[in-house]
């Protein structure tokens, strides 16, 4: 029982600690830039095990990419149409829905004994495709469609996405054996992810304390984020063939919220960033439950096998 709770605790405890220690938000400010550097390192480690030559996007990957784009654009347009005065709510929905697959999605799927290779390809397709779309969609949503703004968005994405991708490909060329390193760094990646959750939760608590944010607006953003979280996991499962339901659900549902929180804070405001911040709580709670449920079932199977062996010996 305690062993099954260990990994979920590394999700829920950092979130709780961050909410209790809002002062830790400074870790995301210069010179620390904790979320950006943690995000960069996690993407680099994930990409080390990606065989870039063998990345063959399947129709399921492209289907998930299109669905990912629609889940960002459609809610934004609906809220802008029916609630035109609630622009921040629409932007929050956009940043939640458009968020690409999380760096930790292949890690979670490996914990669940799913197809990691399929997940790694999906992660790559999602992040490259969504980040390219940001060059057009971010200026459109924020209302600052200028060459200067597009250039700043491109520079930001290059720092947190393109550079770790490129560095991982270069490292693989020089040291082919480095592809085995992520297996040995699995615990480190999980701890780094936990640390990121702690910082993000502290940012959320600090912004809520210091910003003039109404309770009703916060609840509306929380509700929209929850609906989109359910839709992401459900639609991912719905469009997938039976053998890939768990993988597709995770690829669409587990979001790289560190990236969109970073973008929302830089190109929108703290209120808009609450959307993906709430999503952190929702999708990580679901991840914690999945891991707990899987570990419990595995323990029961092992206990049943031991009992069978004892009976056979008797």
C-alpha positions in Angstrom: 0.0 0.0 0.0 2.7 2.5 1.0 4.8 1.6 -2.0 1.9 2.3 -4.3 1.5 5.8 -2.7 5.2 6.7 -3.1 5.2 8.0 -6.7 1.8 9.8 -6.5 3.1 11.6 -3.4 5.9 13.1 -5.5 3.1 14.8 -7.5 0.7 15.9 -4.7 3.3 16.9 -2.0 5.1 19.4 -4.2 1.8 21.0 -5.3 0.7 21.3 -1.7 4.1 22.7 -0.6 4.1 25.3 -3.4 0.6 26.5 -2.4 1.8 26.8 1.2 5.0 28.6 0.3 4.2 31.4 -2.1 7.6 33.1 -1.4 9.2 30.4 -3.6 7.8 32.2 -6.7 11.1 34.1 -6.8 12.7 31.0 -8.1 11.0 31.7 -11.4 12.4 35.2 -11.6 15.9 36.2 -12.9 18.5 35.2 -12.2 17.0 31.7 -11.3 14.5 31.3 -14.1 13.7 27.9 -12.5 10.7 26.9 -14.7 12.5 27.7 -18.0 15.7 25.9 -17.1 13.9 22.9 -15.6 11.7 22.7 -18.8 14.8 22.9 -21.0 16.6 20.1 -19.1 13.6 17.8 -19.0 13.1 18.3 -22.8 16.8 17.6 -23.4 16.7 14.4 -21.3 13.5 13.2 -23.0 15.1 13.8 -26.5 18.2 11.9 -25.7 16.3 8.7 -26.0 14.5 9.8 -29.2 16.0 8.2 -32.4 15.4 11.1 -34.7 15.9 9.0 -37.8 13.3 6.5 -36.7 10.6 9.1 -35.9 7.8 8.1 -38.1 4.6 10.0 -37.3 1.5 7.8 -37.6 -1.9 8.9 -38.5 -2.8 8.8 -34.8 -0.1 11.4 -34.1 -1.4 13.8 -36.7 -4.9 13.3 -35.6 -3.9 14.2 -32.0 -2.1 17.3 -33.3 -5.2 18.5 -35.2 -7.3 17.8 -32.1 -4.9 19.6 -29.9 -5.1 22.7 -32.1 -8.9 22.6 -32.2 -9.1 22.3 -28.4 -7.3 25.5 -28.1 -8.9 27.5 -30.9 -12.5 26.4 -30.7 -13.1 27.2 -26.9 -11.3 30.5 -27.4 -13.6 31.5 -30.3 -16.8 30.3 -28.5 -15.9 32.3 -25.3 -15.0 35.4 -27.4 -18.4 35.1 -29.2 -20.7 34.4 -26.3 -18.8 36.2 -23.5 -17.0 39.0 -25.4 -16.4 41.0 -22.2 -14.5 38.0 -20.6 -11.4 38.2 -22.8 -9.0 36.8 -20.1 -11.3 33.8 -19.7 -11.1 33.1 -23.4 -7.3 33.5 -23.4 -7.0 31.2 -20.4 -9.1 28.6 -22.3 -6.8 29.0 -25.4 -3.6 28.5 -23.4 -5.0 25.4 -21.7 -6.3 23.8 -24.8 -3.4 24.6 -27.1 -0.7 23.3 -24.7 1.4 20.5 -26.4 2.2 17.1 -24.9 4.2 17.2 -21.7 7.8 16.1 -21.5 6.8 13.7 -18.7 4.1 12.0 -20.8 6.5 9.3 -22.0 7.8 8.9 -18.5 4.3 8.4 -17.1 3.4 5.9 -19.8 6.6 4.0 -19.0 5.4 3.8 -15.4 2.2 2.4 -16.8 4.0 -0.1 -19.0 2.6 1.4 -22.2 4.3 2.1 -25.6 7.0 4.6 -24.9 8.2 4.8 -28.5 4.8 5.8 -29.7 4.6 8.4 -26.9 8.1 9.9 -27.7 7.1 10.3 -31.4 3.8 11.9 -30.3 5.6 14.2 -27.9 7.9 15.4 -30.7 5.1 15.9 -33.3 3.0 17.7 -30.7 5.7 20.1 -29.5 7.1 20.9 -32.9 3.6 21.4 -34.5 2.1 23.4 -31.7 5.2 25.6 -31.3 5.2 26.4 -35.0 1.5 27.3 -34.8 2.4 29.7 -31.9 4.2 32.0 -34.3 0.7 32.8 -35.8 -1.7 32.0 -33.0 0.0 33.8 -30.1 0.0 37.2 -31.9 -3.6 36.6 -33.0 -4.8 35.8 -29.4 -2.9 38.5 -27.7 -3.8 41.1 -30.3 -0.2 42.1 -31.0 0.3 40.8 -34.5 3.7 42.6 -35.3 6.9 41.3 -36.7 8.7 42.3 -33.5 6.3 40.3 -31.4 6.5 37.2 -33.7 10.3 37.5 -33.4 10.1 37.5 -29.6 7.8 34.5 -29.6 10.2 32.6 -32.0 13.2 33.4 -29.7 11.4 32.2 -26.6 10.4 28.9 -28.3 13.9 28.5 -29.7 15.3 28.8 -26.1 13.0 26.3 -24.5 12.2 23.8 -27.3 14.6 24.0 -30.3 17.8 24.3 -28.4 17.3 21.2 -26.2 16.1 19.3 -29.3 19.2 20.3 -31.2 21.5 19.7 -28.3 20.1 16.2 -27.9 20.5 15.4 -31.6 24.1 16.7 -31.5 24.9 14.7 -28.3 23.6 11.5 -30.0 25.9 12.1 -32.9 29.0 12.5 -30.8 28.1 9.9 -28.1 25.7 7.2 -29.4 25.7 5.5 -26.0 24.1 8.6 -24.5 20.7 7.3 -25.5 20.9 5.0 -22.5 21.4 7.9 -20.1 17.7 8.8 -19.7 17.0 5.3 -18.1 19.6 6.1 -15.4 18.2 9.6 -15.0 14.5 8.5 -14.7 14.5 9.3 -10.9 16.2 12.6 -11.5 13.7 13.6 -14.2 10.8 12.7 -11.9 12.4 14.8 -9.0 13.0 17.7 -11.4 9.3 17.5 -12.5 8.3 17.5 -8.9 10.4 20.6 -8.3 8.8 22.3 -11.3 5.3 21.5 -9.8 6.4 23.1 -6.5 7.6 26.4 -8.2 4.5 26.6 -10.4 2.1 26.0 -7.4 4.0 28.8 -5.5 3.6 31.2 -8.5 -0.2 30.4 -8.5 -0.5 31.1 -4.8 1.5 34.3 -5.0 -0.4 35.7 -8.0 -3.7 35.0 -6.3 -2.6 36.9 -3.2 -1.1 39.9 -4.9 -3.2 40.4 -8.0 -6.7 41.9 -8.0 -8.4 38.7 -9.1 -12.0 38.2 -8.4 -13.2 34.9 -6.9 -15.8 34.4 -9.5 -13.3 34.9 -12.4 -10.9 32.5 -10.7 -13.7 29.9 -10.4 -14.7 30.4 -14.0 -11.1 29.8 -15.2 -10.9 26.7 -12.9 -14.1 25.3 -14.3 -13.1 25.9 -17.9 -9.7 24.3 -17.2 -11.4 21.3 -15.6 -13.7 20.8 -18.6 -10.9 21.0 -21.0 -8.8 18.5 -19.0 -11.7 16.0 -19.1 -12.2 16.6 -22.8 -8.5 16.1 -23.5 -8.2 12.7 -21.8 -11.6 11.6 -23.2 -11.1 12.7 -26.8 -7.6 11.2 -26.8 -9.1 7.9 -25.9 -12.1 8.3 -28.2 -10.1 8.9 -31.4 -7.6 6.2 -30.8 -7.6 2.5 -31.9 -8.3 0.1 -29.1 -4.6 -0.9 -28.7 -3.5 2.8 -28.3 -6.2 4.2 -26.1 -4.0 4.7 -23.0 -1.2 6.3 -25.0 -3.4 8.7 -27.1 -5.4 9.7 -24.0 -2.1 10.5 -22.1 -0.5 12.3 -25.1 -3.5 14.6 -25.5 -4.4 14.9 -21.8 -1.0 15.4 -20.1 0.1 18.9 -21.1 3.4 20.7 -21.1 1.9 23.4 -18.8 5.3 24.7 -17.8 5.6 26.0 -21.4 2.2 27.7 -21.6 2.4 29.1 -18.1 5.7 30.6 -19.1 4.2 32.0 -22.3 1.1 33.2 -20.6 3.0 35.1 -17.9 5.2 36.7 -20.6 2.7 37.5 -23.3 -0.6 37.8 -21.4 -1.0 38.2 -17.6 -1.1 36.2 -14.4 -4.9 35.8 -14.6 -4.6 34.1 -18.0 -1.8 31.9 -16.6 -4.2 30.6 -14.0 -5.8 28.4 -16.7 -2.8 26.1 -17.2 -1.9 26.4 -13.5 -5.2 24.9 -12.6 -4.6 22.3 -15.3 -1.4 21.3 -13.5 -3.5 20.3 -10.5 -6.1 18.4 -12.6 -3.9 16.4 -14.9 -1.3 15.5 -12.2 -4.1 14.4 -9.8 -5.3 12.1 -12.6 -1.7 10.9 -13.2 -1.3 10.2 -9.5 -4.5 8.1 -9.5 -3.4 6.2 -12.6 0.0 5.4 -11.1 -1.5 4.4 -7.8 -4.1 2.2 -9.5 -1.5 0.5 -11.7 1.0 -0.1 -8.8 -1.8 -1.5 -6.7 -2.9 -3.9 -9.4 0.7 -4.9 -10.0 1.2 -5.6 -6.3 -2.0 -7.7 -6.2 -0.9 -9.7 -9.2 2.5 -10.4 -7.6 0.7 -11.4 -4.3 -1.6 -13.7 -6.3 1.4 -15.3 -8.0 3.2 -15.9 -4.7 0.0 -17.5 -3.3 -0.2 -19.8 -6.3 3.4 -20.8 -5.9 2.8 -21.6 -2.2 -0.2 -23.7 -3.1 1.7 -25.6 -5.7 4.5 -26.4 -3.3 2.0 -27.6 -0.8 
